[in-house]
Amino acid sequence: MPQIKPFRGVRPPAPLVEEVECRPYDVLSSEEARAEAGTNEKSLYHIIKPEINFPEGTDEYDPRVYESGAEQFRKFQEQGWLVQDEEENYYLYAQTMNGKTQYGIVLCAYVNDYMNSVIKKHELTRRDKEEDRMKHVRQTNANIEPVFLAHHPTPVLDAITKKYAALKPEYDFIAPIDGFRHQLWIISDGKDKESITGEFAKMNALYIADGHHRSAAAALVGAEKAKANPDNTGKEEYNYYMAVSFPADQLTILDYNRVIKDLNGMQPEEFLHALEKNFIVQDKGCQIYKPAQLHEFSLYMDGHWYSLVAREGTYNPDDPIGVLDVDISSRLILDELLGIKDLRSDKRIDFVGGLRGLGELKNRVDSGEMRIALALYPVSMQQIMDIADSGKIMPPKATWFEPKLRSGLVIHKLD
């Protein structure tokens, strides 16, 4: 049973929200953050990408960078660009992409629930990335950016969502670059807060959709603080970390595609022939071809698109990992034919999120940068939850969630 609670969010005043809010730290480079922040001293990039406060080329892992992030967080509060709410609240957060809206509840999740796998993960984390975010949390003494969770939908939560969504939001803006709409409401009614807490307590688990490193870092720092306090009761603010939890049936997972630099010494005809061992291969011509179902892949090579349908017997339908298209393609194409065995470290492969479209795959190949492109059918949220429930881990680069959570709408302080 997940334990959650409301919290006193630290937020920008409504007139300033569009100056403060920004994309999450891990979807753009230091150079992009520097360009997007420009001369805007209120941009949250000064806190979450604090290397931009230094000359170009400064190591983003320099201790001074983390200290600068904490200094900027203090400055934002002193200047009134971020203000803490007087009462503990939940918040309703809506994202609209291509006419579809998903509603999540901004809450504080319990550190021990992460440690005890009540909050379930489906990806491995890297210790260096965990430590980077841990340093940031330690220095700022806050969860500046939320973790993206999913939960099984309930009628009670749906009713509360509809109630607040019918009201005027505290924030309502269109984000630059992607053009997605973001809205936020404050859930301050005592009975509604009790209902939300109670509904989550009835669930068996929460699922990390996106932000595995953020989740690990926030929980580990919270556990550090609890261990260092001999009088820890479990109720202190650092025993919780900030997340946004969405009903699983509302979430959009896009395809996460691959581009590869070479054919591992094979000629195109030889490669296509080798594929026929495990796939039914069809030439689809020059027009962009998108996979239409599970276990179908699109290959782009030499100006042509091909459909690759995995043959029966090439995967185990009863294995939650083996049935995944990311596993099928990794085993039977990338490893067996192209010799790419480690998707995390091999420099011959790169990954393209589905929001960029298959046209981006075509461009990467036509430019000569890459030799072939492989498009996959998206993973489903049910597959992710099944894998998390089984205690297994998905192959790397398997999921791409959109829209991304905007940072700077709500912040959680650990004291």
N, C-alpha and C positions, 0 to 999 in steps of 0.2 A: 504494500500500500504506500504510494508516494506521499511524502509529507511536503506540502507547499505552504507558502504564507504570503500575505501582502507586504509591501515595504514602502518606505518613504522615498519615492523616486526623486532623483536629482535631474531636473529638466530645464530646457531653455524656455523663457517666456514665449508665448505664441508668436508675437511679432518677429522674434529672432530665430525661430526654428529653422528656416530655410538657409540662414547664414551659418548655423551651427552644424546641422546634420550633414552626413556624408556617407560614402560607401564603406563597407567593412574593410579592416586593415589588410586582409589577406587576398583581396581580389585585384589589387593594383600595386604597381611598383612605387618605389620612393620617388622616381622622376614624375610619374603620373600624379601622385599625391601632391607633389610640389606645384605642379602645373594647375591642378584643380583648386588648390588652396589659393594660389596667386597672392594677392595683397590682402586677402580676407583674414584678419587676425582672429576672427571668431570661429573659423573652421575647426571642427573637431580633429582634423588631421594633425593639428599641432599637439594633440594629446595622444592619438593612437598611432601616428606615424611621425614621432617627434624628431626623427633624423632630418626632417625638412626645416627644423629650427637652426640647423648648422649648415656650413658650406657644402656644396655638392661634393659627393665622394666620401662624406663622413660615414664610417661604419655604423650601420643601424643597430649593431649589438654593442656599441661602445657604452660603458656605464653612464657616461654623461647624457646619452640619449634617453635612457630610462628616467634619469633624474629630471631632465627637461620635461618629459611627459607629465611627471608629478607636479612640477612647478607650474606648468600650463593649466593643469586641472585646478590648482589652487587659484590661479589668476582668473580663470573663467568664473569661479564662484565669487571671488572678491569683486569682480566687475559686474556681477549680476547677469552674466550670460548663461549661467546655470544656477538654478535655485531649487533647494530641497523642499518637497511638499511637507506640510505640517503633520498630516495623518498618513498612516499606512494604507496604501491603496493597491488594488489590482488595476491593470490598464488593458483596454481592448485595442488591438492593433490590426488594422486592415490594410491589405495590399491588393491592388487591382492591376492585372496584366492581361492585355488583349481581351478586355471585357469580362474577365473572370475575377471575382474577389474571394480572398481567403481571410478568415478572421482568427487571430491568435490572442491568447491571454498572456500578458506580461506578468511574470510571477517570480518568486524566489523558490528555487528548488533546494532540497536538503542535501548537503554534502555527503552524509552517510548513505543516502540512497544511490549516489553514484558509486561510492566505494563498495556497496553491497549488491550492485548490479540490479537494483530496482529501476534505475535509469540505465537503459541498455544501449550499448554501442554496437556498431556493425563494421567499424573500420579500426585498423591499427593506428596508433599514434607514434610519432617520432620524438624521442627524448629531447633532442635539441630544440624542436619547435615548442614542446611543452615548457621547457625551461625559459625560452624567450617570453612566452605569455605569463609565466609565473613571476618573472622579474617585473613585468609591467604591472601585474596585480599587486605585488608587494610594494612597489614604489608608489603607486597611486592610492593604495589601500581601498580599491574599488573594483567592481566589475563594470568597466566602461562600455563594453559591448556584450549583447546577450548571446546565449546559446540557442540554437534553433531545435526545438523538440517537437515531437508528435505524440498524440494520444488518441485512444479510441473515442469516437464521438458519443455524447450523451444528450438526451432530450433537455435536461436541465441546463446544461451549458449552452445548448443551441438557443434556448429561450432567453437566457441572459444576454447572449450575443445580439439577438434580434432586438431586444429592448433598447440596448445602448446604440446600436447601429441606426436606429430611427431618430436619434437625437443629434444635435449639432456637435461635431467633433471638436476637440481641443486643438488638434492640428489637422490640416488638410492641404496637401501640396502634391505637385507633380515633380518627380525627381528629374534632374538634368541627365543627359546622356541616354538613359533607357526609356524615359517618358512614362514610367509606371507611377501610379497614384498611391499615396500613403496617407492613412488617417489614424488618429489616436483619440480614444475616449478615456476618461478617468472613471473607474468603478469605485465609488466611495461609499455607496449605500451598505450599511452594516449587514443586512440580511443577504444581500447579493454576495458580499465577501464571504460570509459563512457558507453559503450554498456552494460557491466555487471551491473553497477549501474542502468541504465535505464530499463533493463529487470526485475530486482527484483522489481523496482517501479511499474511495471505493474501487479504484482501478488497480490492476495487477502490476502495471509497469508504465513508464514513460520511455520514449525512444529518441535517441539523438538522431536528428535528420542531418544537420550540418553544424559544424563547429566542434569537432571532436577534440581538437587541441585546446580550444577555449574552455571546454567543459572540464577536461583533465586538469588544466592549470588552475582554474577557479577552485575545483574541489581539493586539489593538493595543497593550495595555499590555505584554504579554510581548515584542512586537517592539521597543517603545521601550527596554525594559530591556536587551535583547540588543544593540541599536545603541549604547547608552550604555556598554557594557562592552567595552573593547578586547580583553579576554582571553576573551570569550564562546566557549564550546566547543559550545553547543547542548544540553548535558546539564543545564544549570542548571535549577532548579525553575521559574523564571519562563518557561522555554520551553514549559511545559505548562499546561493549564488543565483544571478539573474538569468532568466531564460524567457523565451516566448514559445508557448506550446500551442500548436494548431491541431485541429481534428485531422486525422490521417486521410480521411476521404476528400479533403479539400486541396491537398497539396499537389503541386505540379512538379514532376521529375522529367527533365529533358534528357535526350540522348547525350552521351559523352563519347565522342568519337576519336579515332586514332589516325595519325598521319605518320608514314614510315619513310625513311630516307633511301632505302635500297631493297633489292629483291634477294639479298643474301647470295649473290653470285648467279642467280638463275636468270634466264631470258623470260620475257613475258609469256610466251606460249608454254614454256616449261612450267612456269608458276601456275598458270591456269589449269594445266593438266594435273599438276600435283594437288590442286584444290579439289578436283573431282573425286578423290578418294573418300573425302568426308562430307562433301557438299554437292548439291545439285546446282550447277553453274549455268546461268542464262545471260546472254548479252542483251542489255536493255537499251543500247544505243547511246546517243550523245546527250540526251536530255537528263537532267538530274533525277536520280531514282532514289526514293526514300524507302527503307524497310517498312513493310506493312504489318508485320506480325512478329511474335517471338520466334527466335531461332532462324530469322532471316537477316542477312547482312547485305549492305551495299558496298561494292568495291569500285573505286574509280582509278583507272590506269590508262594512260595513253589516249585520253580524250573519250574513253568509253566507260559507261556504268554497267556493272554486272550485279545480278542477284545471286546470292549464295544462300541456299537453304540447307541447314544441317540435316544430314541423313539420319534415319532411325538407327539407334544403337550407338550414336556418337556422344550421348549424354544420358544420365540417369535421372528420370523424372521424379524420383523419390528423394534425390539428394538436393537440399536447398541451395547448395553452392554449385554443384555440378550441372544443374539445370539452367544456371544463369548464362546469358549470352556473353557477358564479359569473360566468364570462365571458358566457355566453348571456344571463343575466338582466341583467347590467350593460349589455350592448350594446342589447338589444332591449326592455327595460322601463325600466330606470333612466335610461339616456341618451336613447334614441330617443323615448320617450313622456313621461317625467317630467322630463327636462332635468337630471338629476343626473350630472355628468361626472367629478367627483373624489370618490371615496368616502372619501378621507382627510380632506377639509376641508369638504365640504358639510354645513351645519347642518340640512338638511331630512331627513337620514337618520340612523338609529342602528342598532346591531347587538346581537343577543341570542344568546348562546351556547346551544347545544342542551340543556345540562343543565337549564336553566330550563323547558324544555318549551314546546309550542305554546300552552299556556294563558297563558303570559306574553305572547305576541304578542296574543292575544285581549284580555287585560286592558289592554294599552297602547293598543289601538284603541278598545275600549269606553269607556275613561275619557275619551276625547276628546283625549288627548295626541297621538295619531297617527291618520292617516286610513286607512291600509291597512297590512297586514303581508304579507310574502312569505317563505315557508318553502322551504328548499332541501334536496335530497337530499345526504347527506354526501359529501365528497371521499374517495377511497380513498388508502391509503398508497402503493399502486402508482402512482397518478396523480402523487402528490407526487414519488416517486423518478424517474419518467419525465421530469418537468419539470426536476428538478434535473440529471439526466443530460444533458438537451438544452441545459443552460446558460441556460434561460429562467426567467422570474420569474412567479409566480402573481399574479393580481389580489389587491388588498388584502382583508382580512377573509374569507379563504377557508377557514381551518381552525380547528377548536376541539378541542384534545386534552383528554381527561379520563381518569383523574384527573390533576390537576396534581401536580408534584413538591413534596413538603414540604421546607421549608428548615430547616437546623439539624441535620440528621442527620449530615452529614459536611461539613467545610470543608477547603479546600486552601490552605496558606500558600505564598507565592512565594519564600521564602528557605530 
